[in-house]
Amino acid sequence: MRMLNKLLLLFTILFAFSNIAFAADKVNVYYFYGKPRCTTCMKIENYTKSAIASMSDKDIVFKGVDMDNTANGALVKKYNLYTKSVIISKLKNGKEQWKNLDQIFVKVGNEQDFKNYIITETKKLKGAK
């Protein structure tokens, strides 16, 4: 019985470490919005949320960020934002990799094109080494 317990403990430890070693990188998809919230801005938010949800990847998270809230000022400054934006960000080995998806206003007129853009760029960043 002791041998069985030791084997179970060893298996549990090995399983836990294998999950840590192969854990997927977390990606945050931020939608920075301000006020007033126009129809186009609402589309950008809804299309982005929908695109991320369609990926069915628990390691990709959507976060809305109010640019007008002073508590978010450091993020706005960090990404050098002056208008509504979608930023994708990943922390890898303690260093952040990020990209401003600057084509959102060009692509918002075509829902599928917009969503494909979000999905493609998010997958690229997630897979980046």
C-alpha positions as CSV (number, residue, x, y, z in Angstrom):
1,M,0.0,0.0,0.0
2,R,2.8,2.4,0.8
3,M,4.4,1.7,-2.6
4,L,1.1,2.5,-4.3
5,N,0.8,5.8,-2.4
6,K,4.3,6.8,-3.3
7,L,3.6,6.0,-7.0
8,L,0.4,8.1,-6.9
9,L,2.3,11.0,-5.3
10,L,5.0,10.7,-7.9
11,F,2.5,10.6,-10.7
12,T,0.7,13.7,-9.3
13,I,3.9,15.7,-9.0
14,L,5.0,14.7,-12.5
15,F,1.5,15.6,-13.9
16,A,1.6,19.0,-12.2
17,F,5.0,19.9,-13.5
18,S,4.2,18.8,-17.0
19,N,1.1,21.1,-17.0
20,I,3.2,24.0,-15.8
21,A,5.9,23.4,-18.4
22,F,3.4,23.2,-21.3
23,A,1.0,25.8,-20.1
24,A,-0.2,28.1,-22.9
25,D,0.7,31.8,-22.9
26,K,-2.0,34.1,-21.6
27,V,-3.0,36.8,-24.0
28,N,-5.0,39.9,-22.9
29,V,-7.1,41.7,-25.6
30,Y,-7.8,45.2,-24.3
31,Y,-10.4,47.4,-25.8
32,F,-9.6,51.0,-24.8
33,Y,-12.7,53.1,-25.0
34,G,-13.7,56.6,-24.0
35,K,-16.8,58.7,-23.8
36,P,-19.0,59.3,-25.6
37,R,-19.6,55.8,-26.8
38,C,-20.6,56.1,-30.5
39,T,-22.1,53.4,-32.6
40,T,-18.8,52.6,-34.2
41,C,-17.1,52.3,-30.9
42,M,-19.8,49.9,-29.7
43,K,-19.3,47.8,-32.8
44,I,-15.6,47.6,-32.2
45,E,-16.2,46.4,-28.7
46,N,-18.9,43.9,-29.6
47,Y,-16.9,42.5,-32.7
48,T,-13.8,42.2,-30.6
49,K,-15.6,40.3,-27.8
50,S,-17.3,38.1,-30.3
51,A,-14.1,37.3,-32.1
52,I,-12.3,36.4,-28.8
53,A,-15.3,34.3,-27.7
54,S,-15.3,32.4,-31.0
55,M,-11.7,31.3,-30.4
56,S,-12.8,29.2,-27.4
57,D,-9.4,29.6,-25.8
58,K,-9.4,30.1,-22.0
59,D,-5.9,31.6,-22.3
60,I,-7.2,34.6,-24.3
61,V,-9.1,37.2,-22.2
62,F,-11.0,40.3,-23.3
63,K,-10.8,43.3,-21.1
64,G,-12.6,46.6,-21.6
65,V,-10.6,49.7,-20.3
66,D,-12.2,53.1,-19.8
67,M,-9.6,55.6,-21.1
68,D,-11.3,58.4,-19.2
69,N,-10.9,56.7,-15.9
70,T,-7.7,58.2,-14.3
71,A,-7.0,54.8,-12.7
72,N,-6.3,53.5,-16.2
73,G,-3.9,56.4,-17.1
74,A,-0.8,54.3,-16.7
75,L,-2.0,51.8,-19.3
76,V,-3.1,54.5,-21.7
77,K,0.4,56.1,-21.3
78,K,2.2,52.8,-21.6
79,Y,0.6,52.0,-24.9
80,N,0.9,55.6,-26.1
81,L,-2.8,55.9,-26.9
82,Y,-4.7,58.9,-27.9
83,T,-8.0,57.4,-29.2
84,K,-10.0,54.2,-28.9
85,S,-7.8,51.2,-29.5
86,V,-7.5,47.4,-29.4
87,I,-4.3,46.2,-27.9
88,I,-3.2,42.6,-27.7
89,S,-0.6,41.8,-25.0
90,K,1.3,38.7,-23.8
91,L,3.8,38.3,-21.0
92,K,6.6,35.9,-21.9
93,N,9.6,35.3,-19.6
94,G,8.8,38.5,-17.6
95,K,8.7,40.6,-20.8
96,E,5.6,42.0,-22.4
97,Q,5.0,41.6,-26.1
98,W,2.1,43.7,-27.4
99,K,0.6,45.2,-30.5
100,N,-1.8,48.0,-31.3
101,L,-4.3,46.7,-33.8
102,D,-4.3,50.0,-35.8
103,Q,-6.6,48.7,-38.6
104,I,-9.7,48.4,-36.4
105,F,-11.3,51.6,-37.8
106,V,-10.6,50.6,-41.4
107,K,-12.1,47.1,-40.9
108,V,-15.1,47.9,-38.7
109,G,-17.3,48.4,-41.8
110,N,-17.0,44.7,-42.5
111,E,-17.8,42.5,-39.5
112,Q,-16.2,39.3,-40.7
113,D,-13.1,41.1,-41.9
114,F,-12.8,42.8,-38.5
115,K,-13.2,39.6,-36.6
116,N,-10.7,37.7,-38.8
117,Y,-8.2,40.6,-38.2
118,I,-8.6,40.3,-34.4
119,I,-8.4,36.4,-34.5
120,T,-5.4,36.4,-36.8
121,E,-3.4,39.0,-34.9
122,T,-4.2,37.4,-31.5
123,K,-3.1,33.9,-32.7
124,K,0.1,35.4,-34.1
125,L,1.0,37.1,-30.8
126,K,0.0,34.0,-28.8
127,G,2.3,31.8,-30.9
128,A,5.2,34.3,-30.9
129,K,8.3,33.1,-29.1
